[in-house]
């Protein structure tokens, strides 16, 4: 785990039993941690969710460009959400969530296993590009 991830995130991952969703979360967390101009907030709500919220320094009106939520269930699973106007969903894997992302329409991708991880990672990079190009 790179040192650019906060110690809070590293401790969370270290306490997570070894399972595929831990590896998926780690991959997505490392992806955003390595993007230029990005900072991440980590919001822990034990028993509910653990949320990684990346933000690009050029964003003015939004506090994030994605929300990577670990749903604290048995087993844990991921819900990765984006603003509707920052990504595409060419394969139609996402669920439209009207007003569900900080009051704006969004898309959420629920990962129970690693099946669509590469697709969601591509959406994450798409949202990053939108955040770095626009002032959203």
N, C-alpha and C positions, 0 to 999 in steps of 0.2 A: 504494500500500500504506500503510495508516494507521500512524502512529507507535506505536500501541499494540502492534503486532506486534514481537517482539524482533528485534534486529539479526541474530541467528543465523538466524531464519526468513527475514528479508528477503534475506540473503546467499544462502541456499539457493535461494530462488525466482529471484533474479537470475542464478544460474549454470545454471538449468534451461532447456534449449532451448525455444523457443516452440512449444508444442503444446497440444491441448485439455485434457489432464490437469493441466497447470500452471495453467490458468485455473480449472479445477474446484477444485483444491487451494486456490488463492488465494481463491476465493469462500467456501469453507468456513472457511478460516482467518480471513478478515475477519469472517465471521458470528460466530464464537466470540469474537473479539477485541472485538467491539462489545457483548457481552452484559454486563449489570451483575453485579458480584460474581464474575466469572469470571477465573481466571488460567490460563495455559497453560504446560505443560512441553513442551520440544522435545527428543526423543531421536534423535540421529543415529547410525545404524549403516551407514556407507557400504558399498555392495555388497549390503546386505540390505534395509533400510528406513529411512525417516525418519518419525518418529511425533510428531504433535501431540496432546497429551493435555489437554483442558480440564477444569477442576475448579471447582465452585461453592463459594464460601466457607462455605455451610451444610452441605456434605457432611462427615460425621464418620467414616463407616466405609469410604468408598471414595476412592481417590486420583484418580478421574476419572469423568466421565459419558459420555465418548465417547473413541474412539481413531481418529484420522484418520491412517492409514498410507499413505505413498507407498512402493510396492514398487519397489525399485531394480532394474528389469528393463529390457529394451529392447523396446517402449517402456515407460516407467513407467506404472503404473496405481495406483488407489486402492482400499484396503480400509477401509471405515468401519464400526467396530464399536460396539455399545452393549450394556449389560446388558439381559437379557431383560425384567426387571420394570420397566424405565424407558421402554420404547417399545411401540408397536403396529406391526404390519406388515400393514395391511389389504389390500395388493395381493400379498403373499406374495413379494416380491422378495429378502428376506433369507435367508441361510443360518443355520440354528440351529447354534450351536457349543457343545455341552455342556461346561461347565467350561473353556471356552477364553478367557474374559476374566477375568484375575486369579483363576482358580479358580472363577468363577461362570459360569452359562449366559449366553450372549450371542447376538446376531444380528450378522452381518457382511454388508455390502453391498459387492460388488466392482464397481468402475466401471472399465471399459476405455475407455469413451467417455463423452460427456456425457449419455447417454440418460436416466438416472434421477437426475440431479443434484438437481432440484427435490424429488423424493421423499425423497432422502437428507437434504437440507437440512431438510425438514419433520420428519424423525425426529430430527435434531440439535436443533431447537428444542423438540421434545417431551421429549427427554432433559434438556435444560436446565430446562424447567419442572418435571419430576419431581425433579431435583436441588435446585432452589430451594425446592420445597414440602415435601420429605421430608428426613429425616436419613439418607440412604443413603450 
